[in-house]
Amino acid sequence: MVQEFDRKLYHKRNLVETMFSVLKRKYGVQTKAKKYWNQVTEVKIKGIVHNIDKYVKILLFV
């Protein structure tokens, strides 16, 4: 078991969990869509909006 543990891969999980936490705090926990694929699209759009927001802040404050 110890030999199969990949520390680099586990660190990536930490980054993903942090990103999910940021998105939940910023845009809310619940989705407004009722169908599964619409929920997937809504989450993707939230991610795109977050990336655009970060990009604009970098352009304005640097």
All heavy atoms as a GROMACS GRO file, in nm:
protein
  532
    1MET      N    1   0.082  -0.119   0.000
    1MET     CA    2   0.000   0.000   0.000
    1MET      C    3   0.086   0.125   0.000
    1MET      O    4   0.061   0.217  -0.074
    1MET     CB    5  -0.094  -0.004   0.123
    1MET     CG    6  -0.176   0.119   0.138
    1MET     SD    7  -0.314   0.114   0.024
    1MET     CE    8  -0.395   0.262   0.066
    2VAL      N    9   0.190   0.129   0.081
    2VAL     CA   10   0.274   0.247   0.091
    2VAL      C   11   0.347   0.271  -0.041
    2VAL      O   12   0.364   0.385  -0.083
    2VAL     CB   13   0.374   0.234   0.208
    2VAL    CG1   14   0.468   0.351   0.212
    2VAL    CG2   15   0.299   0.222   0.339
    3GLN      N   16   0.386   0.167  -0.109
    3GLN     CA   17   0.458   0.182  -0.235
    3GLN      C   18   0.369   0.234  -0.347
    3GLN      O   19   0.417   0.293  -0.442
    3GLN     CB   20   0.520   0.047  -0.274
    3GLN     CG   21   0.627   0.001  -0.178
    3GLN     CD   22   0.672  -0.140  -0.209
    3GLN    OE1   23   0.609  -0.211  -0.285
    3GLN    NE2   24   0.782  -0.178  -0.147
    4GLU      N   25   0.239   0.213  -0.338
    4GLU     CA   26   0.146   0.257  -0.442
    4GLU      C   27   0.101   0.402  -0.424
    4GLU      O   28   0.037   0.457  -0.511
    4GLU     CB   29   0.025   0.166  -0.443
    4GLU     CG   30   0.058   0.024  -0.480
    4GLU     CD   31  -0.063  -0.066  -0.472
    4GLU    OE1   32  -0.176  -0.015  -0.469
    4GLU    OE2   33  -0.045  -0.188  -0.470
    5PHE      N   34   0.134   0.466  -0.314
    5PHE     CA   35   0.090   0.601  -0.284
    5PHE      C   36   0.172   0.701  -0.364
    5PHE      O   37   0.293   0.706  -0.354
    5PHE     CB   38   0.104   0.629  -0.134
    5PHE     CG   39   0.047   0.760  -0.092
    5PHE    CD1   40  -0.089   0.777  -0.082
    5PHE    CD2   41   0.129   0.867  -0.062
    5PHE    CE1   42  -0.143   0.898  -0.042
    5PHE    CE2   43   0.076   0.988  -0.022
    5PHE     CZ   44  -0.061   1.004  -0.013
    6ASP      N   45   0.108   0.781  -0.448
    6ASP     CA   46   0.176   0.880  -0.531
    6ASP      C   47   0.153   1.018  -0.471
    6ASP      O   48   0.044   1.073  -0.476
    6ASP     CB   49   0.122   0.873  -0.673
    6ASP     CG   50   0.200   0.960  -0.770
    6ASP    OD1   51   0.302   1.020  -0.728
    6ASP    OD2   52   0.159   0.968  -0.887
    7ARG      N   53   0.256   1.076  -0.415
    7ARG     CA   54   0.243   1.204  -0.347
    7ARG      C   55   0.211   1.319  -0.443
    7ARG      O   56   0.137   1.410  -0.409
    7ARG     CB   57   0.370   1.235  -0.269
    7ARG     CG   58   0.390   1.141  -0.153
    7ARG     CD   59   0.505   1.187  -0.065
    7ARG     NE   60   0.533   1.090   0.039
    7ARG     CZ   61   0.467   1.081   0.153
    7ARG    NH1   62   0.368   1.162   0.178
    7ARG    NH2   63   0.498   0.989   0.242
    8LYS      N   64   0.265   1.318  -0.564
    8LYS     CA   65   0.236   1.425  -0.661
    8LYS      C   66   0.089   1.423  -0.701
    8LYS      O   67   0.026   1.527  -0.713
    8LYS     CB   68   0.325   1.410  -0.783
    8LYS     CG   69   0.469   1.441  -0.756
    8LYS     CD   70   0.552   1.426  -0.880
    8LYS     CE   71   0.698   1.454  -0.849
    8LYS     NZ   72   0.783   1.438  -0.967
    9LEU      N   73   0.037   1.304  -0.722
    9LEU     CA   74  -0.103   1.291  -0.759
    9LEU      C   75  -0.193   1.334  -0.643
    9LEU      O   76  -0.295   1.400  -0.664
    9LEU     CB   77  -0.134   1.147  -0.800
    9LEU     CG   78  -0.272   1.122  -0.856
    9LEU    CD1   79  -0.295   1.202  -0.982
    9LEU    CD2   80  -0.289   0.974  -0.886
   10TYR      N   81  -0.159   1.300  -0.521
   10TYR     CA   82  -0.238   1.340  -0.405
   10TYR      C   83  -0.238   1.491  -0.389
   10TYR      O   84  -0.339   1.550  -0.352
   10TYR     CB   85  -0.186   1.273  -0.278
   10TYR     CG   86  -0.277   1.296  -0.160
   10TYR    CD1   87  -0.395   1.223  -0.148
   10TYR    CD2   88  -0.247   1.391  -0.064
   10TYR    CE1   89  -0.481   1.244  -0.041
   10TYR    CE2   90  -0.333   1.413   0.042
   10TYR     CZ   91  -0.448   1.339   0.053
   10TYR     OH   92  -0.533   1.362   0.158
   11HIS      N   93  -0.125   1.557  -0.418
   11HIS     CA   94  -0.118   1.703  -0.407
   11HIS      C   95  -0.214   1.768  -0.507
   11HIS      O   96  -0.274   1.870  -0.479
   11HIS     CB   97   0.024   1.752  -0.430
   11HIS     CG   98   0.037   1.900  -0.424
   11HIS    ND1   99   0.015   1.970  -0.307
   11HIS    CD2  100   0.067   1.991  -0.518
   11HIS    CE1  101   0.032   2.100  -0.330
   11HIS    NE2  102   0.063   2.114  -0.458
   12LYS      N  103  -0.230   1.708  -0.624
   12LYS     CA  104  -0.324   1.762  -0.722
   12LYS      C  105  -0.466   1.755  -0.670
   12LYS      O  106  -0.547   1.842  -0.698
   12LYS     CB  107  -0.310   1.688  -0.855
   12LYS     CG  108  -0.180   1.721  -0.926
   12LYS     CD  109  -0.171   1.654  -1.058
   12LYS     CE  110  -0.038   1.689  -1.123
   12LYS     NZ  111  -0.025   1.630  -1.255
   13ARG      N  112  -0.497   1.651  -0.594
   13ARG     CA  113  -0.631   1.641  -0.535
   13ARG      C  114  -0.654   1.758  -0.441
   13ARG      O  115  -0.764   1.816  -0.439
   13ARG     CB  116  -0.645   1.509  -0.459
   13ARG     CG  117  -0.778   1.500  -0.389
   13ARG     CD  118  -0.791   1.377  -0.305
   13ARG     NE  119  -0.914   1.388  -0.227
   13ARG     CZ  120  -0.966   1.293  -0.158
   13ARG    NH1  121  -0.908   1.175  -0.154
   13ARG    NH2  122  -1.075   1.310  -0.089
   14ASN      N  123  -0.554   1.795  -0.365
   14ASN     CA  124  -0.564   1.908  -0.273
   14ASN      C  125  -0.596   2.037  -0.350
   14ASN      O  126  -0.678   2.118  -0.308
   14ASN     CB  127  -0.434   1.922  -0.194
   14ASN     CG  128  -0.444   2.023  -0.083
   14ASN    OD1  129  -0.553   2.062  -0.044
   14ASN    ND2  130  -0.331   2.065  -0.034
   15LEU      N  131  -0.530   2.056  -0.464
   15LEU     CA  132  -0.556   2.175  -0.546
   15LEU      C  133  -0.699   2.176  -0.600
   15LEU      O  134  -0.764   2.280  -0.604
   15LEU     CB  135  -0.455   2.181  -0.662
   15LEU     CG  136  -0.309   2.199  -0.622
   15LEU    CD1  137  -0.220   2.189  -0.745
   15LEU    CD2  138  -0.288   2.331  -0.551
   16VAL      N  139  -0.747   2.060  -0.641
   16VAL     CA  140  -0.884   2.050  -0.694
   16VAL      C  141  -0.985   2.080  -0.584
   16VAL      O  142  -1.082   2.154  -0.607
   16VAL     CB  143  -0.907   1.910  -0.755
   16VAL    CG1  144  -1.054   1.889  -0.788
   16VAL    CG2  145  -0.822   1.892  -0.878
   17GLU      N  146  -0.965   2.025  -0.466
   17GLU     CA  147  -1.057   2.050  -0.354
   17GLU      C  148  -1.059   2.199  -0.318
   17GLU      O  149  -1.164   2.255  -0.287
   17GLU     CB  150  -1.017   1.967  -0.232
   17GLU     CG  151  -1.036   1.818  -0.251
   17GLU     CD  152  -1.180   1.776  -0.262
   17GLU    OE1  153  -1.270   1.849  -0.215
   17GLU    OE2  154  -1.206   1.668  -0.319
   18THR      N  155  -0.944   2.264  -0.325
   18THR     CA  156  -0.936   2.407  -0.297
   18THR      C  157  -1.015   2.486  -0.401
   18THR      O  158  -1.089   2.579  -0.368
   18THR     CB  159  -0.790   2.454  -0.295
   18THR    OG1  160  -0.720   2.380  -0.195
   18THR    CG2  161  -0.779   2.602  -0.267
   19MET      N  162  -1.002   2.446  -0.528
   19MET     CA  163  -1.074   2.515  -0.634
   19MET      C  164  -1.224   2.499  -0.620
   19MET      O  165  -1.301   2.594  -0.637
   19MET     CB  166  -1.027   2.461  -0.769
   19MET     CG  167  -1.069   2.544  -0.886
   19MET     SD  168  -0.992   2.704  -0.875
   19MET     CE  169  -1.129   2.806  -0.914
   20PHE      N  170  -1.270   2.377  -0.584
   20PHE     CA  171  -1.412   2.357  -0.561
   20PHE      C  172  -1.461   2.445  -0.446
   20PHE      O  173  -1.570   2.502  -0.453
   20PHE     CB  174  -1.442   2.210  -0.528
   20PHE     CG  175  -1.446   2.122  -0.649
   20PHE    CD1  176  -1.394   1.993  -0.642
   20PHE    CD2  177  -1.502   2.162  -0.768
   20PHE    CE1  178  -1.397   1.909  -0.752
   20PHE    CE2  179  -1.507   2.079  -0.879
   20PHE     CZ  180  -1.454   1.952  -0.870
   21SER      N  181  -1.382   2.459  -0.342
   21SER     CA  182  -1.420   2.542  -0.229
   21SER      C  183  -1.432   2.688  -0.271
   21SER      O  184  -1.527   2.757  -0.231
   21SER     CB  185  -1.315   2.528  -0.118
   21SER     OG  186  -1.342   2.617  -0.013
   22VAL      N  187  -1.340   2.735  -0.353
   22VAL     CA  188  -1.344   2.874  -0.402
   22VAL      C  189  -1.471   2.897  -0.484
   22VAL      O  190  -1.541   2.997  -0.465
   22VAL     CB  191  -1.218   2.907  -0.485
   22VAL    CG1  192  -1.234   3.037  -0.560
   22VAL    CG2  193  -1.095   2.912  -0.396
   23LEU      N  194  -1.500   2.805  -0.575
   23LEU     CA  195  -1.618   2.820  -0.660
   23LEU      C  196  -1.747   2.816  -0.578
   23LEU      O  197  -1.840   2.892  -0.604
   23LEU     CB  198  -1.621   2.712  -0.767
   23LEU     CG  199  -1.515   2.725  -0.876
   23LEU    CD1  200  -1.521   2.606  -0.971
   23LEU    CD2  201  -1.532   2.854  -0.953
   24LYS      N  202  -1.753   2.730  -0.477
   24LYS     CA  203  -1.873   2.721  -0.394
   24LYS      C  204  -1.894   2.848  -0.314
   24LYS      O  205  -2.006   2.897  -0.300
   24LYS     CB  206  -1.864   2.601  -0.300
   24LYS     CG  207  -1.886   2.469  -0.368
   24LYS     CD  208  -1.876   2.355  -0.268
   24LYS     CE  209  -1.895   2.222  -0.331
   24LYS     NZ  210  -1.885   2.112  -0.233
   25ARG      N  211  -1.786   2.904  -0.259
   25ARG     CA  212  -1.800   3.028  -0.182
   25ARG      C  213  -1.837   3.145  -0.271
   25ARG      O  214  -1.913   3.232  -0.233
   25ARG     CB  215  -1.670   3.060  -0.109
   25ARG     CG  216  -1.654   2.981   0.019
   25ARG     CD  217  -1.532   3.023   0.097
   25ARG     NE  218  -1.416   2.953   0.042
   25ARG     CZ  219  -1.304   3.011  -0.001
   25ARG    NH1  220  -1.291   3.140   0.007
   25ARG    NH2  221  -1.206   2.940  -0.050
   26LYS      N  222  -1.786   3.146  -0.392
   26LYS     CA  223  -1.807   3.260  -0.482
   26LYS      C  224  -1.944   3.256  -0.551
   26LYS      O  225  -2.010   3.359  -0.564
   26LYS     CB  226  -1.696   3.260  -0.587
   26LYS     CG  227  -1.684   3.387  -0.664
   26LYS     CD  228  -1.556   3.385  -0.746
   26LYS     CE  229  -1.531   3.519  -0.809
   26LYS     NZ  230  -1.406   3.521  -0.883
   27TYR      N  231  -1.985   3.137  -0.596
   27TYR     CA  232  -2.106   3.127  -0.678
   27TYR      C  233  -2.219   3.047  -0.613
   27TYR      O  234  -2.322   3.028  -0.675
   27TYR     CB  235  -2.072   3.065  -0.813
   27TYR     CG  236  -1.972   3.148  -0.890
   27TYR    CD1  237  -1.845   3.101  -0.913
   27TYR    CD2  238  -2.004   3.275  -0.937
   27TYR    CE1  239  -1.752   3.176  -0.983
   27TYR    CE2  240  -1.913   3.352  -1.006
   27TYR     CZ  241  -1.786   3.301  -1.028
   27TYR     OH  242  -1.695   3.376  -1.096
   28GLY      N  243  -2.199   2.998  -0.494
   28GLY     CA  244  -2.304   2.923  -0.426
   28GLY      C  245  -2.290   2.774  -0.446
   28GLY      O  246  -2.227   2.727  -0.540
   29VAL      N  247  -2.353   2.700  -0.358
   29VAL     CA  248  -2.341   2.554  -0.357
   29VAL      C  249  -2.439   2.490  -0.454
   29VAL      O  250  -2.407   2.393  -0.522
   29VAL     CB  251  -2.365   2.500  -0.214
   29VAL    CG1  252  -2.362   2.349  -0.212
   29VAL    CG2  253  -2.262   2.556  -0.119
   30GLN      N  254  -2.557   2.544  -0.466
   30GLN     CA  255  -2.662   2.481  -0.546
   30GLN      C  256  -2.660   2.529  -0.690
   30GLN      O  257  -2.623   2.643  -0.719
   30GLN     CB  258  -2.798   2.510  -0.485
   30GLN     CG  259  -2.813   2.452  -0.346
   30GLN     CD  260  -2.946   2.489  -0.284
   30GLN    OE1  261  -3.010   2.583  -0.326
   30GLN    NE2  262  -2.986   2.415  -0.183
   31THR      N  263  -2.703   2.440  -0.779
   31THR     CA  264  -2.723   2.480  -0.918
   31THR      C  265  -2.871   2.505  -0.940
   31THR      O  266  -2.956   2.447  -0.872
   31THR     CB  267  -2.675   2.368  -1.014
   31THR    OG1  268  -2.747   2.249  -0.985
   31THR    CG2  269  -2.527   2.344  -1.000
   32LYS      N  270  -2.902   2.589  -1.033
   32LYS     CA  271  -3.041   2.623  -1.060
   32LYS      C  272  -3.104   2.526  -1.160
   32LYS      O  273  -3.225   2.513  -1.166
   32LYS     CB  274  -3.049   2.766  -1.111
   32LYS     CG  275  -3.002   2.866  -1.006
   32LYS     CD  276  -3.028   3.007  -1.051
   32LYS     CE  277  -2.970   3.112  -0.959
   32LYS     NZ  278  -2.962   3.084  -0.822
   33ALA      N  279  -3.021   2.459  -1.239
   33ALA     CA  280  -3.071   2.366  -1.340
   33ALA      C  281  -3.125   2.239  -1.276
   33ALA      O  282  -3.076   2.195  -1.172
   33ALA     CB  283  -2.960   2.333  -1.439
   34LYS      N  284  -3.223   2.177  -1.340
   34LYS     CA  285  -3.282   2.055  -1.287
   34LYS      C  286  -3.229   1.930  -1.359
   34LYS      O  287  -3.209   1.828  -1.297
   34LYS     CB  288  -3.433   2.060  -1.300
   34LYS     CG  289  -3.492   2.170  -1.213
   34LYS     CD  290  -3.641   2.156  -1.204
   34LYS     CE  291  -3.704   2.271  -1.129
   34LYS     NZ  292  -3.680   2.270  -0.989
   35LYS      N  293  -3.203   1.939  -1.487
   35LYS     CA  294  -3.152   1.825  -1.563
   35LYS      C  295  -3.000   1.813  -1.545
   35LYS      O  296  -2.930   1.913  -1.530
   35LYS     CB  297  -3.185   1.839  -1.710
   35LYS     CG  298  -3.334   1.832  -1.738
   35LYS     CD  299  -3.362   1.839  -1.884
   35LYS     CE  300  -3.511   1.833  -1.911
   35LYS     NZ  301  -3.541   1.843  -2.053
   36TYR      N  302  -2.953   1.689  -1.549
   36TYR     CA  303  -2.811   1.662  -1.522
   36TYR      C  304  -2.719   1.737  -1.617
   36TYR      O  305  -2.624   1.803  -1.574
   36TYR     CB  306  -2.785   1.511  -1.531
   36TYR     CG  307  -2.639   1.477  -1.520
   36TYR    CD1  308  -2.575   1.481  -1.398
   36TYR    CD2  309  -2.565   1.444  -1.632
   36TYR    CE1  310  -2.441   1.452  -1.385
   36TYR    CE2  311  -2.431   1.414  -1.622
   36TYR     CZ  312  -2.368   1.418  -1.499
   36TYR     OH  313  -2.236   1.390  -1.489
   37TRP      N  314  -2.743   1.728  -1.748
   37TRP     CA  315  -2.652   1.791  -1.844
   37TRP      C  316  -2.656   1.943  -1.833
   37TRP      O  317  -2.556   2.010  -1.858
   37TRP     CB  318  -2.682   1.745  -1.985
   37TRP     CG  319  -2.642   1.602  -2.003
   37TRP    CD1  320  -2.725   1.496  -2.023
   37TRP    CD2  321  -2.510   1.548  -1.997
   37TRP    NE1  322  -2.652   1.380  -2.030
   37TRP    CE2  323  -2.519   1.409  -2.015
   37TRP    CE3  324  -2.384   1.605  -1.978
   37TRP    CZ2  325  -2.408   1.326  -2.015
   37TRP    CZ3  326  -2.273   1.521  -1.978
   37TRP    CH2  327  -2.286   1.384  -1.996
   38ASN      N  328  -2.770   1.998  -1.796
   38ASN     CA  329  -2.776   2.143  -1.773
   38ASN      C  330  -2.697   2.182  -1.648
   38ASN      O  331  -2.635   2.288  -1.644
   38ASN     CB  332  -2.920   2.188  -1.760
   38ASN     CG  333  -2.996   2.174  -1.890
   38ASN    OD1  334  -2.937   2.161  -1.997
   38ASN    ND2  335  -3.128   2.173  -1.882
   39GLN      N  336  -2.697   2.095  -1.548
   39GLN     CA  337  -2.616   2.120  -1.429
   39GLN      C  338  -2.467   2.118  -1.464
   39GLN      O  339  -2.390   2.202  -1.417
   39GLN     CB  340  -2.646   2.017  -1.321
   39GLN     CG  341  -2.782   2.030  -1.260
   39GLN     CD  342  -2.814   1.918  -1.163
   39GLN    OE1  343  -2.739   1.822  -1.150
   39GLN    NE2  344  -2.926   1.931  -1.093
   40VAL      N  345  -2.428   2.021  -1.548
   40VAL     CA  346  -2.289   2.013  -1.591
   40VAL      C  347  -2.250   2.140  -1.665
   40VAL      O  348  -2.144   2.199  -1.641
   40VAL     CB  349  -2.267   1.888  -1.680
   40VAL    CG1  350  -2.130   1.890  -1.745
   40VAL    CG2  351  -2.286   1.762  -1.599
   41THR      N  352  -2.337   2.186  -1.754
   41THR     CA  353  -2.310   2.309  -1.829
   41THR      C  354  -2.300   2.429  -1.736
   41THR      O  355  -2.212   2.514  -1.753
   41THR     CB  356  -2.423   2.332  -1.932
   41THR    OG1  357  -2.431   2.217  -2.016
   41THR    CG2  358  -2.396   2.456  -2.016
   42GLU      N  359  -2.386   2.434  -1.637
   42GLU     CA  360  -2.384   2.546  -1.542
   42GLU      C  361  -2.252   2.550  -1.465
   42GLU      O  362  -2.193   2.657  -1.446
   42GLU     CB  363  -2.502   2.534  -1.446
   42GLU     CG  364  -2.515   2.651  -1.352
   42GLU     CD  365  -2.637   2.641  -1.262
   42GLU    OE1  366  -2.730   2.566  -1.294
   42GLU    OE2  367  -2.638   2.709  -1.159
   43VAL      N  368  -2.204   2.435  -1.423
   43VAL     CA  369  -2.077   2.429  -1.350
   43VAL      C  370  -1.961   2.470  -1.440
   43VAL      O  371  -1.871   2.543  -1.399
   43VAL     CB  372  -2.055   2.289  -1.289
   43VAL    CG1  373  -1.916   2.275  -1.232
   43VAL    CG2  374  -2.160   2.262  -1.182
   44LYS      N  375  -1.964   2.426  -1.566
   44LYS     CA  376  -1.860   2.465  -1.661
   44LYS      C  377  -1.860   2.616  -1.682
   44LYS      O  378  -1.754   2.679  -1.687
   44LYS     CB  379  -1.879   2.393  -1.794
   44LYS     CG  380  -1.844   2.248  -1.792
   44LYS     CD  381  -1.868   2.185  -1.928
   44LYS     CE  382  -1.838   2.037  -1.928
   44LYS     NZ  383  -1.863   1.976  -2.061
   45ILE      N  384  -1.977   2.674  -1.695
   45ILE     CA  385  -1.987   2.819  -1.715
   45ILE      C  386  -1.935   2.893  -1.593
   45ILE      O  387  -1.866   2.995  -1.606
   45ILE     CB  388  -2.132   2.858  -1.749
   45ILE    CG1  389  -2.167   2.808  -1.889
   45ILE    CG2  390  -2.152   3.009  -1.739
   45ILE    CD1  391  -2.312   2.824  -1.926
   46LYS      N  392  -1.964   2.843  -1.473
   46LYS     CA  393  -1.911   2.905  -1.352
   46LYS      C  394  -1.759   2.902  -1.352
   46LYS      O  395  -1.694   3.000  -1.313
   46LYS     CB  396  -1.965   2.835  -1.227
   46LYS     CG  397  -2.109   2.866  -1.197
   46LYS     CD  398  -2.157   2.793  -1.073
   46LYS     CE  399  -2.302   2.822  -1.043
   46LYS     NZ  400  -2.349   2.757  -0.921
   47GLY      N  401  -1.701   2.792  -1.398
   47GLY     CA  402  -1.555   2.783  -1.407
   47GLY      C  403  -1.499   2.882  -1.508
   47GLY      O  404  -1.397   2.947  -1.483
   48ILE      N  405  -1.565   2.894  -1.622
   48ILE     CA  406  -1.519   2.989  -1.725
   48ILE      C  407  -1.530   3.132  -1.675
   48ILE      O  408  -1.438   3.212  -1.693
   48ILE     CB  409  -1.601   2.969  -1.855
   48ILE    CG1  410  -1.565   2.834  -1.917
   48ILE    CG2  411  -1.576   3.082  -1.953
   48ILE    CD1  412  -1.657   2.792  -2.030
   49VAL      N  413  -1.641   3.164  -1.609
   49VAL     CA  414  -1.659   3.299  -1.555
   49VAL      C  415  -1.552   3.329  -1.449
   49VAL      O  416  -1.497   3.439  -1.445
   49VAL     CB  417  -1.801   3.317  -1.497
   49VAL    CG1  418  -1.813   3.444  -1.416
   49VAL    CG2  419  -1.903   3.314  -1.609
   50HIS      N  420  -1.521   3.231  -1.367
   50HIS     CA  421  -1.417   3.249  -1.266
   50HIS      C  422  -1.282   3.277  -1.332
   50HIS      O  423  -1.209   3.367  -1.290
   50HIS     CB  424  -1.407   3.125  -1.178
   50HIS     CG  425  -1.293   3.128  -1.083
   50HIS    ND1  426  -1.292   3.210  -0.971
   50HIS    CD2  427  -1.173   3.065  -1.084
   50HIS    CE1  428  -1.177   3.194  -0.908
   50HIS    NE2  429  -1.104   3.106  -0.975
   51ASN      N  430  -1.249   3.201  -1.438
   51ASN     CA  431  -1.122   3.222  -1.508
   51ASN      C  432  -1.116   3.360  -1.573
   51ASN      O  433  -1.012   3.427  -1.568
   51ASN     CB  434  -1.100   3.113  -1.612
   51ASN     CG  435  -1.068   2.980  -1.549
   51ASN    OD1  436  -1.022   2.974  -1.436
   51ASN    ND2  437  -1.094   2.874  -1.623
   52ILE      N  438  -1.226   3.403  -1.633
   52ILE     CA  439  -1.229   3.537  -1.694
   52ILE      C  440  -1.214   3.644  -1.587
   52ILE      O  441  -1.141   3.742  -1.606
   52ILE     CB  442  -1.360   3.556  -1.774
   52ILE    CG1  443  -1.359   3.465  -1.896
   52ILE    CG2  444  -1.378   3.702  -1.815
   52ILE    CD1  445  -1.491   3.459  -1.970
   53ASP      N  446  -1.280   3.626  -1.474
   53ASP     CA  447  -1.270   3.721  -1.363
   53ASP      C  448  -1.126   3.734  -1.315
   53ASP      O  449  -1.075   3.844  -1.296
   53ASP     CB  450  -1.361   3.676  -1.249
   53ASP     CG  451  -1.359   3.772  -1.133
   53ASP    OD1  452  -1.369   3.895  -1.155
   53ASP    OD2  453  -1.350   3.725  -1.018
   54LYS      N  454  -1.057   3.619  -1.297
   54LYS     CA  455  -0.917   3.622  -1.253
   54LYS      C  456  -0.829   3.691  -1.357
   54LYS      O  457  -0.741   3.768  -1.323
   54LYS     CB  458  -0.866   3.480  -1.227
   54LYS     CG  459  -0.936   3.409  -1.113
   54LYS     CD  460  -0.907   3.474  -0.981
   54LYS     CE  461  -0.776   3.427  -0.929
   54LYS     NZ  462  -0.743   3.474  -0.797
   55TYR      N  463  -0.853   3.664  -1.486
   55TYR     CA  464  -0.774   3.723  -1.593
   55TYR      C  465  -0.790   3.874  -1.597
   55TYR      O  466  -0.694   3.948  -1.610
   55TYR     CB  467  -0.816   3.660  -1.726
   55TYR     CG  468  -0.739   3.712  -1.845
   55TYR    CD1  469  -0.606   3.679  -1.864
   55TYR    CD2  470  -0.800   3.795  -1.939
   55TYR    CE1  471  -0.536   3.726  -1.973
   55TYR    CE2  472  -0.731   3.843  -2.048
   55TYR     CZ  473  -0.598   3.808  -2.064
   55TYR     OH  474  -0.528   3.856  -2.172
   56VAL      N  475  -0.914   3.922  -1.583
   56VAL     CA  476  -0.941   4.066  -1.584
   56VAL      C  477  -0.874   4.133  -1.464
   56VAL      O  478  -0.815   4.241  -1.477
   56VAL     CB  479  -1.093   4.094  -1.588
   56VAL    CG1  480  -1.123   4.240  -1.561
   56VAL    CG2  481  -1.150   4.050  -1.722
   57LYS      N  482  -0.881   4.070  -1.347
   57LYS     CA  483  -0.817   4.128  -1.230
   57LYS      C  484  -0.666   4.138  -1.248
   57LYS      O  485  -0.604   4.235  -1.205
   57LYS     CB  486  -0.851   4.047  -1.106
   57LYS     CG  487  -0.992   4.068  -1.057
   57LYS     CD  488  -1.022   3.989  -0.933
   57LYS     CE  489  -1.165   4.009  -0.889
   57LYS     NZ  490  -1.199   3.929  -0.771
   58ILE      N  491  -0.608   4.037  -1.312
   58ILE     CA  492  -0.463   4.041  -1.338
   58ILE      C  493  -0.430   4.155  -1.433
   58ILE      O  494  -0.332   4.227  -1.413
   58ILE     CB  495  -0.415   3.905  -1.393
   58ILE    CG1  496  -0.420   3.799  -1.284
   58ILE    CG2  497  -0.275   3.916  -1.451
   58ILE    CD1  498  -0.395   3.659  -1.333
   59LEU      N  499  -0.510   4.173  -1.537
   59LEU     CA  500  -0.484   4.279  -1.634
   59LEU      C  501  -0.500   4.418  -1.572
   59LEU      O  502  -0.424   4.510  -1.604
   59LEU     CB  503  -0.578   4.267  -1.754
   59LEU     CG  504  -0.550   4.153  -1.851
   59LEU    CD1  505  -0.657   4.153  -1.961
   59LEU    CD2  506  -0.413   4.164  -1.911
   60LEU      N  507  -0.597   4.435  -1.485
   60LEU     CA  508  -0.624   4.568  -1.428
   60LEU      C  509  -0.528   4.608  -1.318
   60LEU      O  510  -0.497   4.726  -1.303
   60LEU     CB  511  -0.768   4.572  -1.375
   60LEU     CG  512  -0.879   4.566  -1.480
   60LEU    CD1  513  -1.014   4.565  -1.413
   60LEU    CD2  514  -0.868   4.681  -1.578
   61PHE      N  515  -0.481   4.511  -1.242
   61PHE     CA  516  -0.401   4.545  -1.124
   61PHE      C  517  -0.252   4.527  -1.143
   61PHE      O  518  -0.175   4.547  -1.050
   61PHE     CB  519  -0.449   4.466  -1.002
   61PHE     CG  520  -0.589   4.506  -0.963
   61PHE    CD1  521  -0.693   4.414  -0.971
   61PHE    CD2  522  -0.617   4.634  -0.919
   61PHE    CE1  523  -0.822   4.450  -0.935
   61PHE    CE2  524  -0.745   4.672  -0.884
   61PHE     CZ  525  -0.848   4.580  -0.891
   62VAL      N  526  -0.209   4.486  -1.261
   62VAL     CA  527  -0.065   4.468  -1.283
   62VAL      C  528  -0.013   4.579  -1.371
   62VAL      O  529  -0.068   4.652  -1.433
   62VAL     CB  530  -0.036   4.331  -1.348
   62VAL    CG1  531   0.109   4.321  -1.392
   62VAL    CG2  532  -0.070   4.222  -1.252
   0.00000   0.00000   0.00000
